[in-house]
Amino acid sequence: MDKGSFADAGGLITYGPNTADLWRRAAAYIDKILKGAKPADLPVEQPTKFELVINLKTATTLGLTIPQSLLVRADEIIQ
């Protein structure tokens, strides 16, 4: 499920790893394995790109005001 799908479905705020970046990194990992690397020898990788999505429609419905400082940091704002 991609990062904004919960917010798209009506969730107030989502914050998590960028799904597209995870798939790209997984492909690079698989490429190393197909080229002969042993999976046990490969390091465990953590996500490096995260995204913040805010659903203003839900915030309005709940009577909440999202601070401007949070809105400017959002990667996506659902109107």
mmCIF file of the N, C-alpha and C atoms, coordinates in Angstrom:
data_MODEL
# 
_entry.id   MODEL 
# 
loop_
_atom_site.group_PDB 
_atom_site.id 
_atom_site.type_symbol 
_atom_site.label_atom_id 
_atom_site.label_alt_id 
_atom_site.label_comp_id 
_atom_site.label_asym_id 
_atom_site.label_entity_id 
_atom_site.label_seq_id 
_atom_site.pdbx_PDB_ins_code 
_atom_site.Cartn_x 
_atom_site.Cartn_y 
_atom_site.Cartn_z 
_atom_site.occupancy 
_atom_site.B_iso_or_equiv 
_atom_site.pdbx_formal_charge 
_atom_site.auth_seq_id 
_atom_site.auth_comp_id 
_atom_site.auth_asym_id 
_atom_site.auth_atom_id 
_atom_site.pdbx_PDB_model_num 
ATOM 1   N N  . MET A 1 1  ? 0.844   -1.168  0.000  1.00 0.00 ? 1  MET A N  1 
ATOM 2   C CA . MET A 1 1  ? 0.000   0.000   0.000  1.00 0.00 ? 1  MET A CA 1 
ATOM 3   C C  . MET A 1 1  ? 0.892   1.235   0.000  1.00 0.00 ? 1  MET A C  1 
ATOM 4   N N  . ASP A 1 2  ? 0.619   2.179   -0.852 1.00 0.00 ? 2  ASP A N  1 
ATOM 5   C CA . ASP A 1 2  ? 1.519   3.322   -0.914 1.00 0.00 ? 2  ASP A CA 1 
ATOM 6   C C  . ASP A 1 2  ? 1.237   4.323   0.190  1.00 0.00 ? 2  ASP A C  1 
ATOM 7   N N  . LYS A 1 3  ? 2.195   5.197   0.410  1.00 0.00 ? 3  LYS A N  1 
ATOM 8   C CA . LYS A 1 3  ? 2.202   6.095   1.562  1.00 0.00 ? 3  LYS A CA 1 
ATOM 9   C C  . LYS A 1 3  ? 0.945   6.932   1.708  1.00 0.00 ? 3  LYS A C  1 
ATOM 10  N N  . GLY A 1 4  ? 0.343   7.352   0.623  1.00 0.00 ? 4  GLY A N  1 
ATOM 11  C CA . GLY A 1 4  ? -0.812  8.230   0.731  1.00 0.00 ? 4  GLY A CA 1 
ATOM 12  C C  . GLY A 1 4  ? -2.146  7.524   0.736  1.00 0.00 ? 4  GLY A C  1 
ATOM 13  N N  . SER A 1 5  ? -2.157  6.202   0.559  1.00 0.00 ? 5  SER A N  1 
ATOM 14  C CA . SER A 1 5  ? -3.434  5.509   0.412  1.00 0.00 ? 5  SER A CA 1 
ATOM 15  C C  . SER A 1 5  ? -4.302  5.602   1.662  1.00 0.00 ? 5  SER A C  1 
ATOM 16  N N  . PHE A 1 6  ? -3.704  5.604   2.844  1.00 0.00 ? 6  PHE A N  1 
ATOM 17  C CA . PHE A 1 6  ? -4.505  5.749   4.061  1.00 0.00 ? 6  PHE A CA 1 
ATOM 18  C C  . PHE A 1 6  ? -5.087  7.157   4.143  1.00 0.00 ? 6  PHE A C  1 
ATOM 19  N N  . ALA A 1 7  ? -4.293  8.154   3.787  1.00 0.00 ? 7  ALA A N  1 
ATOM 20  C CA . ALA A 1 7  ? -4.798  9.525   3.765  1.00 0.00 ? 7  ALA A CA 1 
ATOM 21  C C  . ALA A 1 7  ? -5.828  9.681   2.649  1.00 0.00 ? 7  ALA A C  1 
ATOM 22  N N  . ASP A 1 8  ? -5.595  9.039   1.513  1.00 0.00 ? 8  ASP A N  1 
ATOM 23  C CA . ASP A 1 8  ? -6.571  9.076   0.411  1.00 0.00 ? 8  ASP A CA 1 
ATOM 24  C C  . ASP A 1 8  ? -7.897  8.474   0.834  1.00 0.00 ? 8  ASP A C  1 
ATOM 25  N N  . ALA A 1 9  ? -7.840  7.478   1.725  1.00 0.00 ? 9  ALA A N  1 
ATOM 26  C CA . ALA A 1 9  ? -9.041  6.800   2.197  1.00 0.00 ? 9  ALA A CA 1 
ATOM 27  C C  . ALA A 1 9  ? -9.717  7.542   3.346  1.00 0.00 ? 9  ALA A C  1 
ATOM 28  N N  . GLY A 1 10 ? -9.157  8.697   3.744  1.00 0.00 ? 10 GLY A N  1 
ATOM 29  C CA . GLY A 1 10 ? -9.790  9.489   4.791  1.00 0.00 ? 10 GLY A CA 1 
ATOM 30  C C  . GLY A 1 10 ? -8.977  9.630   6.060  1.00 0.00 ? 10 GLY A C  1 
ATOM 31  N N  . GLY A 1 11 ? -7.803  8.995   6.120  1.00 0.00 ? 11 GLY A N  1 
ATOM 32  C CA . GLY A 1 11 ? -6.936  9.147   7.287  1.00 0.00 ? 11 GLY A CA 1 
ATOM 33  C C  . GLY A 1 11 ? -6.436  10.585  7.393  1.00 0.00 ? 11 GLY A C  1 
ATOM 34  N N  . LEU A 1 12 ? -6.173  11.034  8.588  1.00 0.00 ? 12 LEU A N  1 
ATOM 35  C CA . LEU A 1 12 ? -5.748  12.420  8.800  1.00 0.00 ? 12 LEU A CA 1 
ATOM 36  C C  . LEU A 1 12 ? -4.324  12.668  8.321  1.00 0.00 ? 12 LEU A C  1 
ATOM 37  N N  . ILE A 1 13 ? -3.374  11.873  8.804  1.00 0.00 ? 13 ILE A N  1 
ATOM 38  C CA . ILE A 1 13 ? -1.966  12.076  8.460  1.00 0.00 ? 13 ILE A CA 1 
ATOM 39  C C  . ILE A 1 13 ? -1.295  10.714  8.312  1.00 0.00 ? 13 ILE A C  1 
ATOM 40  N N  . THR A 1 14 ? -0.442  10.594  7.292  1.00 0.00 ? 14 THR A N  1 
ATOM 41  C CA . THR A 1 14 ? 0.393   9.414   7.173  1.00 0.00 ? 14 THR A CA 1 
ATOM 42  C C  . THR A 1 14 ? 1.839   9.853   7.043  1.00 0.00 ? 14 THR A C  1 
ATOM 43  N N  . TYR A 1 15 ? 2.721   9.067   7.623  1.00 0.00 ? 15 TYR A N  1 
ATOM 44  C CA . TYR A 1 15 ? 4.156   9.303   7.525  1.00 0.00 ? 15 TYR A CA 1 
ATOM 45  C C  . TYR A 1 15 ? 4.827   7.951   7.416  1.00 0.00 ? 15 TYR A C  1 
ATOM 46  N N  . GLY A 1 16 ? 5.569   7.765   6.350  1.00 0.00 ? 16 GLY A N  1 
ATOM 47  C CA . GLY A 1 16 ? 6.223   6.479   6.175  1.00 0.00 ? 16 GLY A CA 1 
ATOM 48  C C  . GLY A 1 16 ? 7.168   6.489   5.001  1.00 0.00 ? 16 GLY A C  1 
ATOM 49  N N  . PRO A 1 17 ? 7.812   5.352   4.761  1.00 0.00 ? 17 PRO A N  1 
ATOM 50  C CA . PRO A 1 17 ? 8.791   5.280   3.682  1.00 0.00 ? 17 PRO A CA 1 
ATOM 51  C C  . PRO A 1 17 ? 8.142   5.452   2.314  1.00 0.00 ? 17 PRO A C  1 
ATOM 52  N N  . ASN A 1 18 ? 8.907   6.014   1.407  1.00 0.00 ? 18 ASN A N  1 
ATOM 53  C CA . ASN A 1 18 ? 8.486   6.186   0.021  1.00 0.00 ? 18 ASN A CA 1 
ATOM 54  C C  . ASN A 1 18 ? 8.466   4.805   -0.632 1.00 0.00 ? 18 ASN A C  1 
ATOM 55  N N  . THR A 1 19 ? 7.302   4.338   -1.027 1.00 0.00 ? 19 THR A N  1 
ATOM 56  C CA . THR A 1 19 ? 7.134   2.985   -1.566 1.00 0.00 ? 19 THR A CA 1 
ATOM 57  C C  . THR A 1 19 ? 7.913   2.782   -2.856 1.00 0.00 ? 19 THR A C  1 
ATOM 58  N N  . ALA A 1 20 ? 7.885   3.764   -3.744 1.00 0.00 ? 20 ALA A N  1 
ATOM 59  C CA . ALA A 1 20 ? 8.610   3.632   -5.013 1.00 0.00 ? 20 ALA A CA 1 
ATOM 60  C C  . ALA A 1 20 ? 10.105  3.468   -4.758 1.00 0.00 ? 20 ALA A C  1 
ATOM 61  N N  . ASP A 1 21 ? 10.633  4.206   -3.797 1.00 0.00 ? 21 ASP A N  1 
ATOM 62  C CA . ASP A 1 21 ? 12.053  4.086   -3.463 1.00 0.00 ? 21 ASP A CA 1 
ATOM 63  C C  . ASP A 1 21 ? 12.368  2.703   -2.899 1.00 0.00 ? 21 ASP A C  1 
ATOM 64  N N  . LEU A 1 22 ? 11.460  2.159   -2.087 1.00 0.00 ? 22 LEU A N  1 
ATOM 65  C CA . LEU A 1 22 ? 11.667  0.816   -1.542 1.00 0.00 ? 22 LEU A CA 1 
ATOM 66  C C  . LEU A 1 22 ? 11.756  -0.229  -2.649 1.00 0.00 ? 22 LEU A C  1 
ATOM 67  N N  . TRP A 1 23 ? 10.887  -0.109  -3.651 1.00 0.00 ? 23 TRP A N  1 
ATOM 68  C CA . TRP A 1 23 ? 10.907  -1.069  -4.761 1.00 0.00 ? 23 TRP A CA 1 
ATOM 69  C C  . TRP A 1 23 ? 12.185  -0.942  -5.574 1.00 0.00 ? 23 TRP A C  1 
ATOM 70  N N  . ARG A 1 24 ? 12.644  0.294   -5.811 1.00 0.00 ? 24 ARG A N  1 
ATOM 71  C CA . ARG A 1 24 ? 13.899  0.490   -6.553 1.00 0.00 ? 24 ARG A CA 1 
ATOM 72  C C  . ARG A 1 24 ? 15.070  -0.142  -5.803 1.00 0.00 ? 24 ARG A C  1 
ATOM 73  N N  . ARG A 1 25 ? 15.100  0.065   -4.500 1.00 0.00 ? 25 ARG A N  1 
ATOM 74  C CA . ARG A 1 25 ? 16.189  -0.483  -3.701 1.00 0.00 ? 25 ARG A CA 1 
ATOM 75  C C  . ARG A 1 25 ? 16.106  -2.006  -3.631 1.00 0.00 ? 25 ARG A C  1 
ATOM 76  N N  . ALA A 1 26 ? 14.887  -2.544  -3.598 1.00 0.00 ? 26 ALA A N  1 
ATOM 77  C CA . ALA A 1 26 ? 14.723  -4.002  -3.598 1.00 0.00 ? 26 ALA A CA 1 
ATOM 78  C C  . ALA A 1 26 ? 15.238  -4.595  -4.911 1.00 0.00 ? 26 ALA A C  1 
ATOM 79  N N  . ALA A 1 27 ? 14.978  -3.903  -6.013 1.00 0.00 ? 27 ALA A N  1 
ATOM 80  C CA . ALA A 1 27 ? 15.457  -4.372  -7.319 1.00 0.00 ? 27 ALA A CA 1 
ATOM 81  C C  . ALA A 1 27 ? 16.983  -4.407  -7.344 1.00 0.00 ? 27 ALA A C  1 
ATOM 82  N N  . ALA A 1 28 ? 17.628  -3.399  -6.774 1.00 0.00 ? 28 ALA A N  1 
ATOM 83  C CA . ALA A 1 28 ? 19.091  -3.385  -6.721 1.00 0.00 ? 28 ALA A CA 1 
ATOM 84  C C  . ALA A 1 28 ? 19.608  -4.537  -5.856 1.00 0.00 ? 28 ALA A C  1 
ATOM 85  N N  . TYR A 1 29 ? 18.910  -4.824  -4.781 1.00 0.00 ? 29 TYR A N  1 
ATOM 86  C CA . TYR A 1 29 ? 19.268  -5.924  -3.879 1.00 0.00 ? 29 TYR A CA 1 
ATOM 87  C C  . TYR A 1 29 ? 19.169  -7.262  -4.617 1.00 0.00 ? 29 TYR A C  1 
ATOM 88  N N  . ILE A 1 30 ? 18.090  -7.449  -5.339 1.00 0.00 ? 30 ILE A N  1 
ATOM 89  C CA . ILE A 1 30 ? 17.879  -8.685  -6.111 1.00 0.00 ? 30 ILE A CA 1 
ATOM 90  C C  . ILE A 1 30 ? 18.937  -8.820  -7.198 1.00 0.00 ? 30 ILE A C  1 
ATOM 91  N N  . ASP A 1 31 ? 19.281  -7.702  -7.821 1.00 0.00 ? 31 ASP A N  1 
ATOM 92  C CA . ASP A 1 31 ? 20.321  -7.705  -8.855 1.00 0.00 ? 31 ASP A CA 1 
ATOM 93  C C  . ASP A 1 31 ? 21.632  -8.233  -8.285 1.00 0.00 ? 31 ASP A C  1 
ATOM 94  N N  . LYS A 1 32 ? 21.989  -7.811  -7.080 1.00 0.00 ? 32 LYS A N  1 
ATOM 95  C CA . LYS A 1 32 ? 23.223  -8.285  -6.440 1.00 0.00 ? 32 LYS A CA 1 
ATOM 96  C C  . LYS A 1 32 ? 23.165  -9.800  -6.215 1.00 0.00 ? 32 LYS A C  1 
ATOM 97  N N  . ILE A 1 33 ? 22.008  -10.282 -5.801 1.00 0.00 ? 33 ILE A N  1 
ATOM 98  C CA . ILE A 1 33 ? 21.845  -11.724 -5.551 1.00 0.00 ? 33 ILE A CA 1 
ATOM 99  C C  . ILE A 1 33 ? 21.950  -12.505 -6.861 1.00 0.00 ? 33 ILE A C  1 
ATOM 100 N N  . LEU A 1 34 ? 21.314  -11.999 -7.912 1.00 0.00 ? 34 LEU A N  1 
ATOM 101 C CA . LEU A 1 34 ? 21.364  -12.682 -9.205 1.00 0.00 ? 34 LEU A CA 1 
ATOM 102 C C  . LEU A 1 34 ? 22.765  -12.681 -9.802 1.00 0.00 ? 34 LEU A C  1 
ATOM 103 N N  . LYS A 1 35 ? 23.575  -11.715 -9.385 1.00 0.00 ? 35 LYS A N  1 
ATOM 104 C CA . LYS A 1 35 ? 24.957  -11.655 -9.869 1.00 0.00 ? 35 LYS A CA 1 
ATOM 105 C C  . LYS A 1 35 ? 25.908  -12.464 -8.995 1.00 0.00 ? 35 LYS A C  1 
ATOM 106 N N  . GLY A 1 36 ? 25.359  -13.203 -8.012 1.00 0.00 ? 36 GLY A N  1 
ATOM 107 C CA . GLY A 1 36 ? 26.174  -14.124 -7.247 1.00 0.00 ? 36 GLY A CA 1 
ATOM 108 C C  . GLY A 1 36 ? 26.392  -13.797 -5.783 1.00 0.00 ? 36 GLY A C  1 
ATOM 109 N N  . ALA A 1 37 ? 25.929  -12.652 -5.317 1.00 0.00 ? 37 ALA A N  1 
ATOM 110 C CA . ALA A 1 37 ? 26.105  -12.317 -3.900 1.00 0.00 ? 37 ALA A CA 1 
ATOM 111 C C  . ALA A 1 37 ? 25.255  -13.254 -3.044 1.00 0.00 ? 37 ALA A C  1 
ATOM 112 N N  . LYS A 1 38 ? 25.795  -13.646 -1.911 1.00 0.00 ? 38 LYS A N  1 
ATOM 113 C CA . LYS A 1 38 ? 25.042  -14.487 -0.991 1.00 0.00 ? 38 LYS A CA 1 
ATOM 114 C C  . LYS A 1 38 ? 24.126  -13.588 -0.158 1.00 0.00 ? 38 LYS A C  1 
ATOM 115 N N  . PRO A 1 39 ? 22.835  -13.887 -0.111 1.00 0.00 ? 39 PRO A N  1 
ATOM 116 C CA . PRO A 1 39 ? 21.902  -13.047 0.661  1.00 0.00 ? 39 PRO A CA 1 
ATOM 117 C C  . PRO A 1 39 ? 22.337  -12.848 2.110  1.00 0.00 ? 39 PRO A C  1 
ATOM 118 N N  . ALA A 1 40 ? 22.921  -13.864 2.719  1.00 0.00 ? 40 ALA A N  1 
ATOM 119 C CA . ALA A 1 40 ? 23.352  -13.756 4.120  1.00 0.00 ? 40 ALA A CA 1 
ATOM 120 C C  . ALA A 1 40 ? 24.497  -12.765 4.293  1.00 0.00 ? 40 ALA A C  1 
ATOM 121 N N  . ASP A 1 41 ? 25.222  -12.487 3.209  1.00 0.00 ? 41 ASP A N  1 
ATOM 122 C CA . ASP A 1 41 ? 26.348  -11.559 3.284  1.00 0.00 ? 41 ASP A CA 1 
ATOM 123 C C  . ASP A 1 41 ? 25.934  -10.104 3.032  1.00 0.00 ? 41 ASP A C  1 
ATOM 124 N N  . LEU A 1 42 ? 24.721  -9.907  2.550  1.00 0.00 ? 42 LEU A N  1 
ATOM 125 C CA . LEU A 1 42 ? 24.247  -8.547  2.259  1.00 0.00 ? 42 LEU A CA 1 
ATOM 126 C C  . LEU A 1 42 ? 23.714  -7.894  3.531  1.00 0.00 ? 42 LEU A C  1 
ATOM 127 N N  . PRO A 1 43 ? 23.986  -6.610  3.704  1.00 0.00 ? 43 PRO A N  1 
ATOM 128 C CA . PRO A 1 43 ? 23.497  -5.928  4.908  1.00 0.00 ? 43 PRO A CA 1 
ATOM 129 C C  . PRO A 1 43 ? 21.989  -5.692  4.847  1.00 0.00 ? 43 PRO A C  1 
ATOM 130 N N  . VAL A 1 44 ? 21.387  -5.634  6.010  1.00 0.00 ? 44 VAL A N  1 
ATOM 131 C CA . VAL A 1 44 ? 19.976  -5.252  6.095  1.00 0.00 ? 44 VAL A CA 1 
ATOM 132 C C  . VAL A 1 44 ? 19.912  -3.755  5.846  1.00 0.00 ? 44 VAL A C  1 
ATOM 133 N N  . GLU A 1 45 ? 19.024  -3.339  4.967  1.00 0.00 ? 45 GLU A N  1 
ATOM 134 C CA . GLU A 1 45 ? 18.912  -1.924  4.636  1.00 0.00 ? 45 GLU A CA 1 
ATOM 135 C C  . GLU A 1 45 ? 17.652  -1.324  5.245  1.00 0.00 ? 45 GLU A C  1 
ATOM 136 N N  . GLN A 1 46 ? 17.780  -0.115  5.717  1.00 0.00 ? 46 GLN A N  1 
ATOM 137 C CA . GLN A 1 46 ? 16.654  0.640   6.271  1.00 0.00 ? 46 GLN A CA 1 
ATOM 138 C C  . GLN A 1 46 ? 16.147  1.616   5.212  1.00 0.00 ? 46 GLN A C  1 
ATOM 139 N N  . PRO A 1 47 ? 14.864  1.982   5.243  1.00 0.00 ? 47 PRO A N  1 
ATOM 140 C CA . PRO A 1 47 ? 14.378  3.011   4.327  1.00 0.00 ? 47 PRO A CA 1 
ATOM 141 C C  . PRO A 1 47 ? 15.140  4.322   4.551  1.00 0.00 ? 47 PRO A C  1 
ATOM 142 N N  . THR A 1 48 ? 15.339  5.060   3.468  1.00 0.00 ? 48 THR A N  1 
ATOM 143 C CA . THR A 1 48 ? 16.049  6.334   3.580  1.00 0.00 ? 48 THR A CA 1 
ATOM 144 C C  . THR A 1 48 ? 15.186  7.529   3.188  1.00 0.00 ? 48 THR A C  1 
ATOM 145 N N  . LYS A 1 49 ? 14.123  7.289   2.441  1.00 0.00 ? 49 LYS A N  1 
ATOM 146 C CA . LYS A 1 49 ? 13.226  8.370   2.026  1.00 0.00 ? 49 LYS A CA 1 
ATOM 147 C C  . LYS A 1 49 ? 11.858  8.168   2.670  1.00 0.00 ? 49 LYS A C  1 
ATOM 148 N N  . PHE A 1 50 ? 11.392  9.194   3.350  1.00 0.00 ? 50 PHE A N  1 
ATOM 149 C CA . PHE A 1 50 ? 10.088  9.148   4.010  1.00 0.00 ? 50 PHE A CA 1 
ATOM 150 C C  . PHE A 1 50 ? 9.218   10.275  3.480  1.00 0.00 ? 50 PHE A C  1 
ATOM 151 N N  . GLU A 1 51 ? 7.906   10.071  3.521  1.00 0.00 ? 51 GLU A N  1 
ATOM 152 C CA . GLU A 1 51 ? 6.970   11.082  3.038  1.00 0.00 ? 51 GLU A CA 1 
ATOM 153 C C  . GLU A 1 51 ? 5.866   11.339  4.056  1.00 0.00 ? 51 GLU A C  1 
ATOM 154 N N  . LEU A 1 52 ? 5.475   12.594  4.138  1.00 0.00 ? 52 LEU A N  1 
ATOM 155 C CA . LEU A 1 52 ? 4.400   13.046  5.020  1.00 0.00 ? 52 LEU A CA 1 
ATOM 156 C C  . LEU A 1 52 ? 3.232   13.484  4.155  1.00 0.00 ? 52 LEU A C  1 
ATOM 157 N N  . VAL A 1 53 ? 2.058   12.893  4.389  1.00 0.00 ? 53 VAL A N  1 
ATOM 158 C CA . VAL A 1 53 ? 0.846   13.238  3.647  1.00 0.00 ? 53 VAL A CA 1 
ATOM 159 C C  . VAL A 1 53 ? -0.210  13.681  4.656  1.00 0.00 ? 53 VAL A C  1 
ATOM 160 N N  . ILE A 1 54 ? -0.827  14.834  4.385  1.00 0.00 ? 54 ILE A N  1 
ATOM 161 C CA . ILE A 1 54 ? -1.848  15.390  5.277  1.00 0.00 ? 54 ILE A CA 1 
ATOM 162 C C  . ILE A 1 54 ? -3.152  15.533  4.504  1.00 0.00 ? 54 ILE A C  1 
ATOM 163 N N  . ASN A 1 55 ? -4.246  15.072  5.107  1.00 0.00 ? 55 ASN A N  1 
ATOM 164 C CA . ASN A 1 55 ? -5.567  15.176  4.502  1.00 0.00 ? 55 ASN A CA 1 
ATOM 165 C C  . ASN A 1 55 ? -6.313  16.337  5.177  1.00 0.00 ? 55 ASN A C  1 
ATOM 166 N N  . LEU A 1 56 ? -6.334  17.490  4.491  1.00 0.00 ? 56 LEU A N  1 
ATOM 167 C CA . LEU A 1 56 ? -7.003  18.670  5.056  1.00 0.00 ? 56 LEU A CA 1 
ATOM 168 C C  . LEU A 1 56 ? -8.520  18.514  5.086  1.00 0.00 ? 56 LEU A C  1 
ATOM 169 N N  . LYS A 1 57 ? -9.060  17.725  4.184  1.00 0.00 ? 57 LYS A N  1 
ATOM 170 C CA . LYS A 1 57 ? -10.510 17.489  4.177  1.00 0.00 ? 57 LYS A CA 1 
ATOM 171 C C  . LYS A 1 57 ? -10.922 16.800  5.478  1.00 0.00 ? 57 LYS A C  1 
ATOM 172 N N  . THR A 1 58 ? -10.155 15.794  5.887  1.00 0.00 ? 58 THR A N  1 
ATOM 173 C CA . THR A 1 58 ? -10.436 15.099  7.144  1.00 0.00 ? 58 THR A CA 1 
ATOM 174 C C  . THR A 1 58 ? -10.236 16.029  8.328  1.00 0.00 ? 58 THR A C  1 
ATOM 175 N N  . ALA A 1 59 ? -9.179  16.837  8.282  1.00 0.00 ? 59 ALA A N  1 
ATOM 176 C CA . ALA A 1 59 ? -8.918  17.780  9.373  1.00 0.00 ? 59 ALA A CA 1 
ATOM 177 C C  . ALA A 1 59 ? -10.085 18.749  9.543  1.00 0.00 ? 59 ALA A C  1 
ATOM 178 N N  . THR A 1 60 ? -10.609 19.245  8.441  1.00 0.00 ? 60 THR A N  1 
ATOM 179 C CA . THR A 1 60 ? -11.747 20.161  8.489  1.00 0.00 ? 60 THR A CA 1 
ATOM 180 C C  . THR A 1 60 ? -12.975 19.464  9.058  1.00 0.00 ? 60 THR A C  1 
ATOM 181 N N  . THR A 1 61 ? -13.222 18.234  8.613  1.00 0.00 ? 61 THR A N  1 
ATOM 182 C CA . THR A 1 61 ? -14.363 17.459  9.109  1.00 0.00 ? 61 THR A CA 1 
ATOM 183 C C  . THR A 1 61 ? -14.280 17.248  10.616 1.00 0.00 ? 61 THR A C  1 
ATOM 184 N N  . LEU A 1 62 ? -13.064 17.045  11.123 1.00 0.00 ? 62 LEU A N  1 
ATOM 185 C CA . LEU A 1 62 ? -12.866 16.832  12.549 1.00 0.00 ? 62 LEU A CA 1 
ATOM 186 C C  . LEU A 1 62 ? -12.761 18.141  13.337 1.00 0.00 ? 62 LEU A C  1 
ATOM 187 N N  . GLY A 1 63 ? -12.770 19.264  12.625 1.00 0.00 ? 63 GLY A N  1 
ATOM 188 C CA . GLY A 1 63 ? -12.661 20.556  13.288 1.00 0.00 ? 63 GLY A CA 1 
ATOM 189 C C  . GLY A 1 63 ? -11.249 20.859  13.775 1.00 0.00 ? 63 GLY A C  1 
ATOM 190 N N  . LEU A 1 64 ? -10.254 20.269  13.110 1.00 0.00 ? 64 LEU A N  1 
ATOM 191 C CA . LEU A 1 64 ? -8.863  20.468  13.501 1.00 0.00 ? 64 LEU A CA 1 
ATOM 192 C C  . LEU A 1 64 ? -8.175  21.486  12.602 1.00 0.00 ? 64 LEU A C  1 
ATOM 193 N N  . THR A 1 65 ? -7.253  22.209  13.169 1.00 0.00 ? 65 THR A N  1 
ATOM 194 C CA . THR A 1 65 ? -6.421  23.124  12.405 1.00 0.00 ? 65 THR A CA 1 
ATOM 195 C C  . THR A 1 65 ? -5.004  22.562  12.397 1.00 0.00 ? 65 THR A C  1 
ATOM 196 N N  . ILE A 1 66 ? -4.485  22.310  11.214 1.00 0.00 ? 66 ILE A N  1 
ATOM 197 C CA . ILE A 1 66 ? -3.130  21.786  11.081 1.00 0.00 ? 66 ILE A CA 1 
ATOM 198 C C  . ILE A 1 66 ? -2.177  22.986  11.069 1.00 0.00 ? 66 ILE A C  1 
ATOM 199 N N  . PRO A 1 67 ? -1.179  22.999  11.940 1.00 0.00 ? 67 PRO A N  1 
ATOM 200 C CA . PRO A 1 67 ? -0.244  24.121  11.988 1.00 0.00 ? 67 PRO A CA 1 
ATOM 201 C C  . PRO A 1 67 ? 0.476   24.329  10.649 1.00 0.00 ? 67 PRO A C  1 
ATOM 202 N N  . GLN A 1 68 ? 0.685   25.574  10.306 1.00 0.00 ? 68 GLN A N  1 
ATOM 203 C CA . GLN A 1 68 ? 1.370   25.914  9.056  1.00 0.00 ? 68 GLN A CA 1 
ATOM 204 C C  . GLN A 1 68 ? 2.765   25.287  9.004  1.00 0.00 ? 68 GLN A C  1 
ATOM 205 N N  . SER A 1 69 ? 3.428   25.201  10.140 1.00 0.00 ? 69 SER A N  1 
ATOM 206 C CA . SER A 1 69 ? 4.774   24.615  10.173 1.00 0.00 ? 69 SER A CA 1 
ATOM 207 C C  . SER A 1 69 ? 4.763   23.153  9.736  1.00 0.00 ? 69 SER A C  1 
ATOM 208 N N  . LEU A 1 70 ? 3.668   22.452  9.980  1.00 0.00 ? 70 LEU A N  1 
ATOM 209 C CA . LEU A 1 70 ? 3.535   21.065  9.548  1.00 0.00 ? 70 LEU A CA 1 
ATOM 210 C C  . LEU A 1 70 ? 3.147   21.002  8.070  1.00 0.00 ? 70 LEU A C  1 
ATOM 211 N N  . LEU A 1 71 ? 2.294   21.911  7.648  1.00 0.00 ? 71 LEU A N  1 
ATOM 212 C CA . LEU A 1 71 ? 1.858   21.922  6.251  1.00 0.00 ? 71 LEU A CA 1 
ATOM 213 C C  . LEU A 1 71 ? 3.020   22.179  5.296  1.00 0.00 ? 71 LEU A C  1 
ATOM 214 N N  . VAL A 1 72 ? 3.942   23.059  5.673  1.00 0.00 ? 72 VAL A N  1 
ATOM 215 C CA . VAL A 1 72 ? 5.060   23.351  4.770  1.00 0.00 ? 72 VAL A CA 1 
ATOM 216 C C  . VAL A 1 72 ? 6.036   22.180  4.681  1.00 0.00 ? 72 VAL A C  1 
ATOM 217 N N  . ARG A 1 73 ? 6.013   21.292  5.635  1.00 0.00 ? 73 ARG A N  1 
ATOM 218 C CA . ARG A 1 73 ? 6.891   20.119  5.613  1.00 0.00 ? 73 ARG A CA 1 
ATOM 219 C C  . ARG A 1 73 ? 6.277   18.934  4.881  1.00 0.00 ? 73 ARG A C  1 
ATOM 220 N N  . ALA A 1 74 ? 4.976   19.007  4.610  1.00 0.00 ? 74 ALA A N  1 
ATOM 221 C CA . ALA A 1 74 ? 4.283   17.882  3.967  1.00 0.00 ? 74 ALA A CA 1 
ATOM 222 C C  . ALA A 1 74 ? 4.752   17.695  2.526  1.00 0.00 ? 74 ALA A C  1 
ATOM 223 N N  . ASP A 1 75 ? 4.870   16.438  2.137  1.00 0.00 ? 75 ASP A N  1 
ATOM 224 C CA . ASP A 1 75 ? 5.210   16.114  0.748  1.00 0.00 ? 75 ASP A CA 1 
ATOM 225 C C  . ASP A 1 75 ? 3.965   16.177  -0.129 1.00 0.00 ? 75 ASP A C  1 
ATOM 226 N N  . GLU A 1 76 ? 2.804   15.938  0.494  1.00 0.00 ? 76 GLU A N  1 
ATOM 227 C CA . GLU A 1 76 ? 1.542   15.981  -0.238 1.00 0.00 ? 76 GLU A CA 1 
ATOM 228 C C  . GLU A 1 76 ? 0.450   16.445  0.716  1.00 0.00 ? 76 GLU A C  1 
ATOM 229 N N  . ILE A 1 77 ? -0.436  17.302  0.192  1.00 0.00 ? 77 ILE A N  1 
ATOM 230 C CA . ILE A 1 77 ? -1.585  17.775  0.966  1.00 0.00 ? 77 ILE A CA 1 
ATOM 231 C C  . ILE A 1 77 ? -2.834  17.457  0.163  1.00 0.00 ? 77 ILE A C  1 
ATOM 232 N N  . ILE A 1 78 ? -3.731  16.701  0.777  1.00 0.00 ? 78 ILE A N  1 
ATOM 233 C CA . ILE A 1 78 ? -4.986  16.354  0.114  1.00 0.00 ? 78 ILE A CA 1 
ATOM 234 C C  . ILE A 1 78 ? -6.018  17.403  0.488  1.00 0.00 ? 78 ILE A C  1 
ATOM 235 N N  . GLN A 1 79 ? -6.548  18.072  -0.516 1.00 0.00 ? 79 GLN A N  1 
ATOM 236 C CA . GLN A 1 79 ? -7.523  19.133  -0.293 1.00 0.00 ? 79 GLN A CA 1 
ATOM 237 C C  . GLN A 1 79 ? -8.867  18.506  -0.143 1.00 0.00 ? 79 GLN A C  1 
# 
